[in-house]
Amino acid sequence: MSYLTILSFFIAWLLLPCKMQAQQGFLDYSYGTLGFAEYSFANQGPHEVKIKVQSDEKILQAGTVFVSPWSDFIVSRLNPNGSIDSTFANSGKLILSIGTGHDYLRDIAIQSDGKILLAGDSHDIGVERSFTVVRLNPDGTLDDSFGNNGIVRTYVISSVNVDNQLFSISLQPDNKILAAGRVLYTFIDMAMVRYNPNGTLDSSFGINGKVITHVNSTEPNYNGFTSIDDILVQTDNTLIVVGWAGFNSSLNNYLLARYTSSGSLDSSFGQDGVVLTPMAQFGLSASGHAHTVALTSDDKIMVQGEIYNMGLPS
């Protein structure tokens, strides 16, 4: 039996205490049972779960679920008190099988009109993975005004032995949709796609809506591999991405890059638009991976991630 215990604890701890001004940081006992809520999808074990809170305080949780023999997208919605919202999709949850092989849901966004975007990658047996974006109506049904019956699949590079993996999605103020991740072939390169609000590729972005960036660097031992984990739109419509850059055969460093709104690297930022932060300052075998990015009120850039193999005493 698989549960969403960790997710629900996270919700109760971090999102809902705003209603308890006198006890910030304590569990909200009005949520679920003593601040916890857990849900079973039988033997379908959800993982890589992301959450978003709607304007009505209902909570969307999305991730990947294993439905033998493949994995699929899954999204469910909770009421503010932690109970399942039975008005959403199929009694509160939706499982989507998109490709004939594995589907991995990695990010979620909510449009200003309440429509829901699910993003990840999908695999057809015998074919490499594609960027995949799904749009749902607020009630959890597929939005047939978007792409092909609510689903858009994009091969950033359409070729045998080239894998397209989508990790992050972001909305622009004009409702255009940015999807970011990587392509895997001889190298691993950063990749982005921009869609019009109806799911068609935005031809004003990069080349026919697609951007592939191979980063050249003079940093010692840089191996040419880069990947995007998160993307953010600044107030001037420039794009900030974070992720990792490979060094040697096993070490990674933090990567930060900025693009213009048309998809070109911003040469006024870092070194030709890219900043690589070596992890060696934390230990000779230290490796790092930037996961998320946010802006302060004065547009300074905050990057969150992990550092490991620091060589610290156990």
C-alpha positions as a printed NumPy array, in Angstrom:
array([[  0.   ,   0.   ,   0.   ],
       [  1.474,   3.385,  -1.004],
       [  0.662,   6.666,   0.678],
       [  1.164,  10.366,   0.12 ],
       [  2.097,  10.899,   3.779],
       [  5.211,  12.967,   3.09 ],
       [  3.398,  15.258,   0.684],
       [  0.473,  15.863,   2.976],
       [  2.714,  16.554,   5.967],
       [  4.567,  19.099,   3.844],
       [  1.318,  20.812,   2.958],
       [  0.122,  21.03 ,   6.539],
       [  3.471,  22.263,   7.834],
       [  4.431,  24.853,   5.257],
       [  1.315,  26.06 ,   3.495],
       [ -1.534,  26.194,   5.938],
       [ -0.063,  27.675,   9.147],
       [ -0.736,  31.123,   7.642],
       [ -4.209,  30.71 ,   9.184],
       [ -2.642,  30.321,  12.631],
       [ -0.751,  33.57 ,  13.032],
       [ -0.029,  32.919,  16.694],
       [  1.607,  29.553,  16.02 ],
       [  3.678,  29.942,  12.867],
       [  5.775,  26.833,  12.238],
       [  3.525,  24.414,  14.149],
       [  1.377,  21.731,  12.599],
       [ -2.092,  22.94 ,  11.593],
       [ -4.469,  20.596,  13.417],
       [ -7.39 ,  21.752,  11.278],
       [ -5.808,  19.929,   8.327],
       [ -6.466,  16.188,   8.012],
       [ -5.809,  14.415,  11.313],
       [ -3.566,  16.474,  13.587],
       [ -1.971,  18.121,  10.566],
       [ -1.488,  14.927,   8.559],
       [ -3.491,  13.494,   5.679],
       [ -2.605,  10.326,   3.8  ],
       [ -4.129,   8.824,   0.692],
       [ -3.771,   5.407,  -0.849],
       [ -3.799,   4.652,  -4.559],
       [ -3.539,   0.899,  -3.871],
       [ -0.252,  -0.375,  -5.318],
       [  0.219,   2.685,  -7.503],
       [  3.114,   4.389,  -5.748],
       [  3.293,   8.118,  -6.542],
       [  6.714,   9.787,  -6.648],
       [  8.354,  13.04 ,  -7.793],
       [  5.347,  14.854,  -6.336],
       [  4.856,  18.605,  -6.914],
       [  2.174,  20.757,  -5.297],
       [  0.406,  24.025,  -6.153],
       [ -2.231,  25.932,  -4.203],
       [ -5.142,  27.399,  -6.163],
       [ -6.614,  30.843,  -5.48 ],
       [ -9.499,  29.124,  -3.619],
       [ -6.909,  27.341,  -1.404],
       [ -7.601,  23.933,  -2.91 ],
       [ -4.374,  21.97 ,  -3.275],
       [ -3.157,  20.268,  -6.44 ],
       [ -0.631,  17.452,  -6.111],
       [  0.936,  15.925,  -9.199],
       [  3.586,  13.354,  -9.959],
       [  4.333,   9.997, -11.518],
       [  2.565,   6.77 , -10.629],
       [  3.523,   3.213, -11.547],
       [  0.713,   1.301, -13.239],
       [  2.249,  -2.007, -14.285],
       [  4.134,  -2.311, -16.553],
       [  4.577,   1.449, -17.142],
       [  4.532,   4.762, -15.275],
       [  1.901,   7.454, -15.915],
       [  1.012,  11.036, -15.009],
       [ -1.144,  11.468, -11.905],
       [ -2.793,  14.59 , -10.45 ],
       [ -5.247,  14.895,  -7.577],
       [ -6.906,  17.773,  -5.742],
       [ -7.499,  18.284,  -2.03 ],
       [ -9.87 ,  20.604,  -0.236],
       [ -8.266,  23.147,   2.138],
       [ -8.942,  20.818,   5.079],
       [ -7.002,  17.961,   3.465],
       [ -9.943,  15.883,   2.244],
       [-10.1  ,  14.658,  -1.356],
       [-11.999,  17.036,  -3.663],
       [-14.455,  14.626,  -5.298],
       [-15.51 ,  17.284,  -7.868],
       [-12.11 ,  17.05 ,  -9.56 ],
       [-11.555,  14.573, -12.426],
       [-12.427,  10.997, -11.41 ],
       [-13.458,  11.267,  -7.738],
       [-10.556,  13.563,  -6.995],
       [ -7.75 ,  12.161,  -9.139],
       [ -6.708,  11.721, -12.759],
       [ -4.233,   9.165, -14.121],
       [ -3.02 ,   9.825, -17.672],
       [ -1.277,   7.32 , -19.911],
       [  0.172,   9.331, -22.807],
       [  2.883,   7.296, -24.514],
       [  3.007,   3.556, -25.073],
       [  5.905,   3.391, -22.591],
       [  6.83 ,   5.372, -19.483],
       [  5.409,   8.852, -18.771],
       [  7.092,  11.059, -16.141],
       [  5.257,  14.096, -14.712],
       [  7.801,  16.553, -13.318],
       [  6.103,  19.954, -12.893],
       [  2.73 ,  21.703, -12.621],
       [  1.472,  25.269, -13.142],
       [ -1.863,  27.05 , -12.786],
       [ -2.998,  29.642, -15.323],
       [ -4.78 ,  32.85 , -14.289],
       [ -8.05 ,  31.376, -15.645],
       [ -7.699,  28.339, -13.374],
       [ -6.64 ,  25.899, -16.087],
       [ -3.925,  23.469, -15.027],
       [ -0.703,  22.645, -16.872],
       [  1.089,  19.338, -16.337],
       [  4.603,  18.939, -17.718],
       [  7.04 ,  16.09 , -18.125],
       [  8.159,  13.65 , -20.781],
       [  6.615,  10.655, -22.498],
       [  8.076,   7.598, -24.145],
       [  6.739,   5.444, -26.948],
       [  8.171,   1.944, -27.195],
       [ 10.953,   2.004, -29.781],
       [ 11.052,   5.831, -29.827],
       [ 12.925,   8.29 , -27.599],
       [ 11.153,  10.523, -25.068],
       [  9.382,  13.775, -25.961],
       [  8.594,  16.967, -24.044],
       [  4.95 ,  16.608, -22.985],
       [  2.569,  19.342, -21.801],
       [ -1.04 ,  18.627, -20.809],
       [ -3.697,  21.234, -20.062],
       [ -6.714,  20.493, -17.902],
       [ -9.853,  22.49 , -17.326],
       [-10.396,  23.558, -13.701],
       [-12.607,  20.498, -13.142],
       [ -9.797,  18.1  , -14.166],
       [-11.028,  17.259, -17.666],
       [ -8.702,  17.553, -20.659],
       [ -8.871,  20.964, -22.377],
       [ -9.576,  20.178, -26.04 ],
       [ -8.721,  23.787, -27.06 ],
       [ -5.055,  22.99 , -26.316],
       [ -2.917,  20.899, -28.673],
       [ -4.369,  17.508, -29.579],
       [ -7.272,  16.949, -27.172],
       [ -5.388,  18.731, -24.389],
       [ -1.953,  17.19 , -25.007],
       [  1.142,  18.533, -26.778],
       [  4.224,  16.414, -27.422],
       [  7.415,  18.001, -28.787],
       [ 10.686,  16.493, -29.928],
       [ 13.217,  19.28 , -29.415],
       [ 15.504,  17.101, -31.478],
       [ 13.65 ,  14.475, -33.476],
       [ 16.184,  11.756, -34.136],
       [ 16.972,   8.19 , -33.17 ],
       [ 18.953,   7.942, -29.92 ],
       [ 18.138,  11.521, -28.828],
       [ 16.217,  11.729, -25.547],
       [ 14.111,  14.826, -24.747],
       [ 13.47 ,  15.355, -21.016],
       [ 11.28 ,  18.148, -19.608],
       [ 11.834,  19.2  , -15.967],
       [ 10.236,  22.631, -15.516],
       [  7.362,  24.745, -16.834],
       [  6.634,  28.452, -16.374],
       [  4.006,  30.924, -17.57 ],
       [  4.711,  34.308, -19.076],
       [  2.415,  37.303, -18.355],
       [  1.025,  36.954, -21.918],
       [  0.079,  33.296, -21.117],
       [  2.739,  31.831, -23.371],
       [  4.147,  28.639, -21.884],
       [  7.845,  27.906, -21.336],
       [  9.073,  24.339, -20.976],
       [ 12.694,  23.583, -20.083],
       [ 14.922,  20.558, -19.607],
       [ 17.577,  18.853, -21.674],
       [ 18.345,  16.773, -24.739],
       [ 20.635,  13.752, -24.488],
       [ 22.717,  12.71 , -27.477],
       [ 26.513,  12.973, -27.99 ],
       [ 26.333,  15.735, -25.379],
       [ 23.735,  16.667, -22.782],
       [ 22.514,  20.169, -23.656],
       [ 20.038,  22.615, -22.163],
       [ 16.74 ,  22.736, -24.071],
       [ 13.706,  25.035, -24.005],
       [ 10.438,  25.267, -25.907],
       [  7.89 ,  28.089, -25.917],
       [  4.246,  27.491, -26.775],
       [  1.46 ,  29.855, -27.673],
       [ -1.562,  29.702, -25.339],
       [ -3.252,  27.185, -27.684],
       [ -0.278,  24.796, -27.582],
       [  1.284,  25.611, -30.947],
       [  5.012,  26.361, -31.072],
       [  5.87 ,  30.073, -30.777],
       [  7.929,  30.829, -33.906],
       [  9.246,  34.088, -32.363],
       [ 11.265,  32.06 , -29.837],
       [ 14.592,  30.527, -30.816],
       [ 14.288,  28.499, -34.022],
       [ 10.655,  27.595, -34.661],
       [  9.887,  27.756, -30.944],
       [ 12.863,  25.699, -29.749],
       [ 16.204,  26.577, -28.129],
       [ 19.119,  24.187, -27.629],
       [ 22.181,  25.574, -25.839],
       [ 25.593,  23.961, -25.81 ],
       [ 27.688,  25.84 , -23.265],
       [ 31.365,  26.409, -23.99 ],
       [ 33.496,  27.138, -20.944],
       [ 37.166,  27.518, -20.084],
       [ 36.572,  26.118, -16.573],
       [ 39.035,  23.275, -15.877],
       [ 37.663,  19.765, -16.507],
       [ 34.344,  20.995, -17.929],
       [ 32.901,  18.158, -20.047],
       [ 30.261,  20.059, -22.027],
       [ 27.207,  18.535, -20.317],
       [ 24.453,  20.873, -19.045],
       [ 20.835,  20.515, -17.932],
       [ 17.992,  22.789, -16.771],
       [ 16.013,  21.975, -13.62 ],
       [ 13.984,  25.174, -13.199],
       [ 12.961,  28.218, -15.244],
       [ 11.653,  31.613, -14.139],
       [ 10.428,  34.709, -15.991],
       [ 11.789,  38.028, -14.695],
       [  9.742,  41.226, -14.657],
       [ 11.499,  42.442, -17.841],
       [ 10.581,  39.134, -19.583],
       [ 14.129,  37.809, -19.526],
       [ 14.377,  34.143, -18.582],
       [ 16.427,  32.681, -15.733],
       [ 17.303,  28.98 , -15.713],
       [ 19.225,  26.878, -13.195],
       [ 20.535,  23.337, -13.252],
       [ 23.911,  21.681, -13.473],
       [ 27.044,  21.548, -15.604],
       [ 29.25 ,  18.449, -15.76 ],
       [ 32.893,  18.345, -14.745],
       [ 35.111,  15.281, -15.133],
       [ 33.107,  12.07 , -15.409],
       [ 31.092,  12.31 , -12.187],
       [ 31.164,  15.838, -10.733],
       [ 28.599,  18.573, -11.362],
       [ 28.617,  22.304, -10.615],
       [ 25.77 ,  24.783, -10.193],
       [ 24.62 ,  26.342, -13.474],
       [ 22.775,  29.651, -13.813],
       [ 21.935,  31.274, -17.165],
       [ 19.867,  34.162, -18.449],
       [ 18.132,  34.401, -21.819],
       [ 16.445,  37.261, -23.637],
       [ 12.714,  36.959, -24.274],
       [ 13.491,  35.734, -27.806],
       [ 15.571,  32.8  , -26.542],
       [ 19.125,  34.086, -27.005],
       [ 21.662,  33.993, -24.182],
       [ 21.917,  37.43 , -22.516],
       [ 25.55 ,  38.441, -23.098],
       [ 25.319,  41.115, -20.367],
       [ 24.939,  38.382, -17.736],
       [ 27.85 ,  36.321, -16.386],
       [ 30.144,  34.944, -19.091],
       [ 28.173,  35.182, -22.329],
       [ 24.94 ,  34.627, -20.413],
       [ 26.106,  31.751, -18.19 ],
       [ 27.433,  31.487, -14.625],
       [ 29.056,  28.24 , -13.449],
       [ 29.727,  27.952,  -9.726],
       [ 32.459,  25.391,  -8.923],
       [ 31.798,  23.118,  -5.983],
       [ 35.507,  22.402,  -5.379],
       [ 35.517,  25.191,  -2.78 ],
       [ 33.539,  22.766,  -0.596],
       [ 35.919,  19.821,  -1.088],
       [ 37.963,  18.29 ,  -3.878],
       [ 35.26 ,  15.712,  -4.64 ],
       [ 32.304,  17.996,  -4.005],
       [ 29.52 ,  17.984,  -6.574],
       [ 26.448,  20.211,  -6.864],
       [ 23.063,  20.445,  -8.516],
       [ 20.863,  23.581,  -8.556],
       [ 17.164,  22.675,  -8.376],
       [ 15.078,  25.856,  -8.02 ],
       [ 15.349,  29.598,  -8.587],
       [ 13.465,  32.575,  -7.124],
       [ 13.722,  36.365,  -7.168],
       [ 13.909,  38.776,  -4.242],
       [ 11.852,  41.985,  -4.284],
       [ 14.842,  43.848,  -5.78 ],
       [ 15.341,  41.199,  -8.505],
       [ 18.328,  39.487,  -6.931],
       [ 18.493,  35.802,  -7.844],
       [ 18.199,  33.083,  -5.195],
       [ 19.284,  29.564,  -6.169],
       [ 18.504,  26.434,  -4.133],
       [ 20.087,  23.058,  -4.647],
       [ 22.315,  20.441,  -3.106],
       [ 26.011,  19.842,  -2.525],
       [ 27.334,  16.363,  -1.848],
       [ 30.642,  14.48 ,  -1.49 ],
       [ 32.008,  17.38 ,   0.535],
       [ 34.482,  15.172,   2.373],
       [ 33.187,  16.23 ,   5.786],
       [ 33.739,  13.953,   8.799],
       [ 30.989,  11.339,   9.198]])
